[in-house]
Amino acid sequence: MKEVTIGIDIGGTNTKIGIVDREGSCLVYKSIETAADQPVEVFLSLLFKAIEDLKETLTEPHDIKAVGIGAPNGNYYAGTIEKAANLKGWGDYVPLANIISERLGIPVSLTNDANAAALGEMKYGVAKGMKNFIVITLGTGLGSGIIVNGDLLYGHDGFAGEFGHINVVPNGRQCGCGSKGCLETYVSATGLVRNMIELIAENNGGSHLDQYNFHTISSKMIFDAAEDGDPIAAQAFEMTGEILGKALADAIAIFSPEAIILFGGMASSGDRIMEPTRRAMEEHTIRVFKGKTKLLISDLKGDNTAILGASALAWQELDKTK
Amino acid sequence: MKEVTIGIDIGGTNTKIGIVDREGSCLVYKSIETAADQPVEVFLSLLFKAIEDLKETLTEPHDIKAVGIGAPNGNYYAGTIEKAANLKGWGDYVPLANIISERLGIPVSLTNDANAAALGEMKYGVAKGMKNFIVITLGTGLGSGIIVNGDLLYGHDGFAGEFGHINVVPNGRQCGCGSKGCLETYVSATGLVRNMIELIAENNGGSHLDQYNFHTISSKMIFDAAEDGDPIAAQAFEMTGEILGKALADAIAIFSPEAIILFGGMASSGDRIMEPTRRAMEEHTIRVFKGKTKLLISDLKGDNTAILGASALAWQELDKTK
């Protein structure tokens, strides 16, 4: 019987569920609605139904050993989702790991999505064999999963790794977290849009995108405009990369990691984001660490990357109990 | 036979050596010259002589199990001191742990002084029982020892924890590390003096200390002036604490530590430095972490604190091999 785990990636809109073997093959997977504005019970019944469906589609006999979950505001220590802004209907405190474990009768562990991404890179991705590295997830916001001595950095309360909320501009942009000038207000899909809008204002227009408003411009539109030779769009990527690269130089001074890995939507912009990021990172890295830390892009591709990360958590927890 | 370890704290001018029991009593200790501008052999002969002297002064029978060393630019992984600016005569690369271990025939481990301080706090000090905390050493420079999951954060190359070299002012003050605007150029004994000089310039004098030059003003003089009601000296402490507190808010976002502990000369300025530091730290800490991290002062007192830290390393390594 083949040993497998279930990986679950909970997003604000959709949740992806997959059954994954030890080698990182996602044998079957499915996407369901997260139903974030309804009570969590709605999501749970969709989830359990989807798991039953997936089990039936497996052709080989299998033994499901454990479940791993990546979720916004996931607390590893408590197995809970706490005050997740994009899961409002679920309430402030959802003991999700316990609920699912009781129902399925197997161990369930939970962490936030950036931490799951870091575990995925360590088990299946570019960080295979590394024990000290940082994954930066560039999505709507900026998350980080930090591996120290081969383990995730959780901190005292399970919520460590909020690298998106270090201050990069004193009294800078308003952040959703309540503070001002946080890294993710400049470096993320929405940060890129804010950079673009600011640069349109600074340049008094000058971009093909100046006809669109704040709500209609997307990071994809900025990427396409930059590739088409729009100078302001290119500058928006430069600005984003420069701020990220400087912040990464600080991360290097603190962690001296073997690698920093960019993950998520914006990382797929390739050199547009990597080139200015690498340049600023190398310029601002202090002498003793210069040239020691690799800047990499995740090579986990396709719809299943977040599922792989969640399943990596399940495997890691299983291996701990051995 | 009483089990003991030897703790050695290497400074730029003096080196302290002590024999310490498991409970953290420093039974005997001695200070020798570091002889930093002469070949390391000079230091080694002074050191071995001092250890022999200390052993003879012990009244009880004892069994020396191991040696721990705290040293500037100490590399834990390699047991070496590398490119230490204040140990110029010793050369760029000193395999000190091996040399001493071969001579004494017992295990020798080595780390940098801030890391040793963190281990000392965990074994004997205010961090007893904590598994996630940060020690900030405020001396000539600013060092940090970061404990994650009960272990020191060493990073990929053994040099992690250079929190003194995160950037706090873009294109700010020149730092000895080669970069500009590093935290320690504002927050340290020398940083405090630079703050004071800058404030004297800004205020066109206005302090009892404006008759002294950059080289003659000390942090002690600034403290005494502040206590005597000198407004500019008081402002220099405010400035130092504000910059430190903001940087600590970033450290909290990244590490979510149970406590941050200030250690070293400037920490003994008490409320002068603690009050503005705490205020800025609390103001800038993001909502999810507010009120969760304690700001503490080291309660290890006296000449032996650095020896205790170094001996804590020796005990920790012994316990690992059990």
Chai-1 contact restraints between the chains, C-beta under 6 A:
chainA,res_idxA,chainB,res_idxB,connection_type,confidence,min_distance_angstrom,max_distance_angstrom,comment,restraint_id
A,N132,B,G155,contact,1.0,0.0,6.0,A-B,restraint_1
A,N132,B,H156,contact,1.0,0.0,6.0,A-B,restraint_2
A,V148,B,V148,contact,1.0,0.0,6.0,A-B,restraint_3
A,V148,B,L153,contact,1.0,0.0,6.0,A-B,restraint_4
A,L153,B,V148,contact,1.0,0.0,6.0,A-B,restraint_5
A,G155,B,N132,contact,1.0,0.0,6.0,A-B,restraint_6
A,G155,B,F255,contact,1.0,0.0,6.0,A-B,restraint_7
A,G155,B,S256,contact,1.0,0.0,6.0,A-B,restraint_8
A,H156,B,N132,contact,1.0,0.0,6.0,A-B,restraint_9
A,H156,B,S256,contact,1.0,0.0,6.0,A-B,restraint_10
A,H156,B,P257,contact,1.0,0.0,6.0,A-B,restraint_11
A,H156,B,E258,contact,1.0,0.0,6.0,A-B,restraint_12
A,D157,B,S256,contact,1.0,0.0,6.0,A-B,restraint_13
A,F159,B,S256,contact,1.0,0.0,6.0,A-B,restraint_14
A,A160,B,F255,contact,1.0,0.0,6.0,A-B,restraint_15
A,A160,B,S256,contact,1.0,0.0,6.0,A-B,restraint_16
A,E162,B,A253,contact,1.0,0.0,6.0,A-B,restraint_17
A,F163,B,I254,contact,1.0,0.0,6.0,A-B,restraint_18
A,H165,B,A253,contact,1.0,0.0,6.0,A-B,restraint_19
A,H165,B,I286,contact,1.0,0.0,6.0,A-B,restraint_20
A,I166,B,D250,contact,1.0,0.0,6.0,A-B,restraint_21
A,I166,B,A253,contact,1.0,0.0,6.0,A-B,restraint_22
A,N167,B,D250,contact,1.0,0.0,6.0,A-B,restraint_23
A,C177,B,I286,contact,1.0,0.0,6.0,A-B,restraint_24
A,C177,B,R287,contact,1.0,0.0,6.0,A-B,restraint_25
A,G178,B,R287,contact,1.0,0.0,6.0,A-B,restraint_26
A,S179,B,I286,contact,1.0,0.0,6.0,A-B,restraint_27
A,D250,B,I166,contact,1.0,0.0,6.0,A-B,restraint_28
A,A253,B,E162,contact,1.0,0.0,6.0,A-B,restraint_29
A,A253,B,H165,contact,1.0,0.0,6.0,A-B,restraint_30
A,A253,B,I166,contact,1.0,0.0,6.0,A-B,restraint_31
A,I254,B,F163,contact,1.0,0.0,6.0,A-B,restraint_32
A,F255,B,G155,contact,1.0,0.0,6.0,A-B,restraint_33
A,F255,B,A160,contact,1.0,0.0,6.0,A-B,restraint_34
A,S256,B,G155,contact,1.0,0.0,6.0,A-B,restraint_35
A,S256,B,H156,contact,1.0,0.0,6.0,A-B,restraint_36
A,S256,B,D157,contact,1.0,0.0,6.0,A-B,restraint_37
A,S256,B,F159,contact,1.0,0.0,6.0,A-B,restraint_38
A,S256,B,A160,contact,1.0,0.0,6.0,A-B,restraint_39
A,P257,B,H156,contact,1.0,0.0,6.0,A-B,restraint_40
A,E258,B,H156,contact,1.0,0.0,6.0,A-B,restraint_41
A,I286,B,H165,contact,1.0,0.0,6.0,A-B,restraint_42
A,I286,B,C177,contact,1.0,0.0,6.0,A-B,restraint_43
A,I286,B,S179,contact,1.0,0.0,6.0,A-B,restraint_44
A,R287,B,C177,contact,1.0,0.0,6.0,A-B,restraint_45
A,R287,B,G178,contact,1.0,0.0,6.0,A-B,restraint_46
